[in-house]
Amino acid sequence: MKRHRRTRTSARLLGLSAAVLSAAAAAFTYTAATGAAAPNEATGQSAAPSSGATRTVRYDLGDKAWHLPQTGQPGELAGVVHYPADLGTGRHPLIVMLHGLHDTCADRKAEAARTAAEASGDDAAYEAANAKLSAWPCAPGTRALPSERGYDYLGRKLAARGFVVVSAGANGINASSVMGDDNAAARADLINRHLRMWQKLSSKGRGELAGKFTDPATGAARRVGFAHHVDMGNVGIMGHSRAGAGVTWQAADKHRGKWPKGVDVKAVAALAPAYNVMTEDMANYTITKTPFAAFRGTCDGQVGGEALSFAADAAKGNRSGFHQFAIHGANHNYFNTQWSPQSRQVAAFDDATPVKKHPGQCTDREGSTPVRQLTEPQQRHVADTYLGAFFRRYLLGDTGQDRILTGARHPDAAITDVDVTTAAH
């Protein structure tokens, strides 16, 4: 297994080695499971579609509430939750989202020092500044960088469609020493830890999350009746960047036995996944029993074409539904608002490669065909369209989404092209 040290380049650019695998697998005839939501135990019905109104709460059990199984290093158990304002009488599918590798501490002085050191070639100064930006917990008085809030736009829209959505923090993993397959395994362990807490809360109204919800803006305690309103037998997971590898690991056939009792993952989405292409055991990522989707932008400056070809290899033998989406003009960071320039957040940047003498056009690090770069709102709109269609299809049983998932219908054609590959092996 090849391990990668975080250097001047890899601390800013989150991708893997320069190894590029073959192109994505060719399309096959589409077949899919029904994906119908599991019934409510008491009423025999799943929760009715949401009215569209949503609410948001947060939970934070502490910066050292969890420890990486691989190293014992500390990590947080924290998340932001978007949910239908009216939970009704039924159960809502749960979607857990996880971010990938990024700086952990919003230290502007350290960021300025790192930028200056990079420009001057001062390796010692660079590493000293980078250590402050990649620490966990953060130094007293320094705010944690809230990468988990970067998917609020997705969480709100999915909640408006009837889902309960949790975006979990993974700063402890990002600051740790785990790399390669161990990094993917750690993210899978963290997802399972959150799922275990939600299973206890949903089934009995008890456990670590009981009484721990707060208002994200004020910090005031908020009482939310999630008990018996979250369908833990109908779960979706989404991971971005390194967490794309993490969710693939978590949903792999080999690791289904680690899912908490009473939890069934019915859909897994890898968004711009940064896989360990040098893995020694592909079985750790092979998914044949769960619907699986992989997404990558053609202007992604941090992960190359291996993101889709690796996913295709992981999906060999999958007859539950496998989908790939190449989004023209999308980069890596715009999927997360906290990593994007308009946020003015520490370490936010545009990772697409600009095309000389062609303003507004971009390519990836492999020199793909130049295309018009999507704006931040445009890229997120496309992500919402296709991720929303995927989860609605497999968690709500909405077969009306099939035309989008098979490429028969392109609802965002006015914004950009999306190459769709749908396969069943």
Protein Blocks (a to p, Z undefined) as FASTA:
>chain_A
ZZddddfklmmpmcdcfbdcddddddddddddekiacddfklopacdddehiacddddde
bjklpccfklopacdddddddddfblojbdcdddddddddddfbdcfklmmmmmmmmmno
paklmmmmmmmmmgccddehiacddfklmmmmmmmmmmmnopacddddfklmmmmmbehj
llmmmmmmmmmmmmmmmmmmmmnopajknopaccfklopacdddfehpacfklccdddeh
jlmmmmmmmmpmklmmmpcghiacfbdcdehiacdfkbcblklmmcfkbccdddddfkbc
kbcfklmmmmmmmmgoianbpcddddehiafklmpmklpmklopghiacfbdcdehighi
acdfkopacdddddfklmmmmmmmmmmmmmmmmmnopaklmmmmnopacfklmmmccddd
dddZZ
